[in-house]
Amino acid sequence: MRWTLEQLVEALRLLGSLDRQVLGALALSLTVATLSTVLATASGVPLGIAIGLGRFRGKRILTTVLHALLALPTVLIGLVLYTALSRRGLLGDWRLLYTPAAIVLGQFVLALPLVTALALAAAEGVDPRVRLTALTLGAGRWR
């Protein structure tokens, strides 16, 4: 416990020193996290709502795949992305490995199933009468 407390104090001291490199790393971390979260939310919420409210063939399979993605270890997802982004990988020509864009992509891939599953659960939890009432009051199918 003592080692952890000493490291925490050191980290806070570094942040308080206002060193350019530390502040640059902090700014990059916040930018990457914000961007990946916004992208995952902007795509995951509509996707989850569409799956939750939609009636289409393969809905159960799609939901099962989504839940399976939630169960995948993050290390496995990271290895798959690393392989895809490496020089000989599917996306190797893009030369994204070790760039902030690759970090955004990695965090996006990790967050998308979570956001989608939450939106799906919320959409499925809505009383069907609410949707029917909205339709009778003039709302469109996707409004």
N, C-alpha and C positions, 0 to 999 in steps of 0.2 A: 504494500500500500504506500509505503514511504517513497519508493521509486516513482510511482505514478504521480504522487503529489508534487515531487520535485520537477518532474517533466511538465506538469501543468503550469507550475510557477514559471518555468523557463519559457514555455510557449507564450504565456501572457506577457512576460518581459519582452520577448521578441516583438510581439504585436504593439506593445507600448513604446518601443524604441522608434517606431515610424521609419524603419529601414526601407529603402526603395524596393529592394528585392522581395522583402516580406510583403509589403503592400501590393506589389505587382502580382505575387502569387495569390494573395487574398482576392484581389480584383478579378483575376482570371478564374479562380474557383467559383466566385459568386456569379460571374458572367456565364460560365459554362453550366452551372447548376440551374440558373434562371432560364436560360435558353432551352435546355433540354426539358425542363419542367413545363414551360409554356408550349413547346412543340408536342409533348406527350399529352398534355391536357387538351390542346386544340384539336388533336386528331383522335384521342381516346374517348373523350366524352361523346362526340357525335357517333362514333363507331359503336360504343356501348349502348347508346340510346337506340340506334338503328337496329342493333341485334335484339335488344330487349323488347322493343315495340313491334318489330317486324314479324311477319309470318311468311316464312320462305322455306324451301326445301334445303335441308342440311343445317338447320339452325342448331339442332342438338349436337351435331358433329363439331360445328364451329365453336359452340360453347364449351364442349369437352376439350378441344384443342386449346382454347383460351385458358381453361383451368389447368391444363397440363403445362402450359408455359409458365404459370405461376409457381409450379412445383419444381421447375428446373433450377439446379444450383447456379448461382451467379458466376461461379468460377467457370462452369461449362459454357455459359453464354459468352463470357469474356474470351475464352479460348476459341470459340467459333468465330467471334468478331475479329480476333487477332489473326486467325488463319485467313479469313476473307480479306483483311486489309494488308496482309503481308505481301511482299513483292510478287510472289507467285500465286497469290490468292485471287479470288473472283474480282475483287475491287482493288487489286494491287496497282493497276495503272493510274489510279487516282492519286496515289502517293499520300494517303491520309494518315498512315501509321505514325504515331507519336506526335500528332497535331491536336490542337484544341477541338477541331472539327471531329476527330475520331473519338474524343472524350464525350463530346455532345452526343454523337451517334450511339456510343455505348450506354450512356445514361438514359437516352431516349428508348433504346431497345429494352432496358431493364424496367423503365417506368411505364411504358405503353400497356403491357398486359395488366398492371395494377390499376391504372386509371380506367382502362376499358372495363375491367371486371367490376369496379366500383360503380361506374355509370350503368352497366348492365343490371347489376343488382338493384340500383335505385329505380331504373326504368321498369323492371319487372315487379317491383314492390308497389308501384302506383295502382290504385284501385281502377279497374277498367271503366268504371262509371265516370271517372273524371275525364277520361279521353272521349268517351261517348258524349258527355255533356258539352265538352269543348267543340266537338264536331257539329253538334246541333246548334251551337251558338255562332257558327260561321268560321271556326278555325280550320285551316287547311290540314292535310294529313301530317305534315312535318312541322307544324307550328305549335 
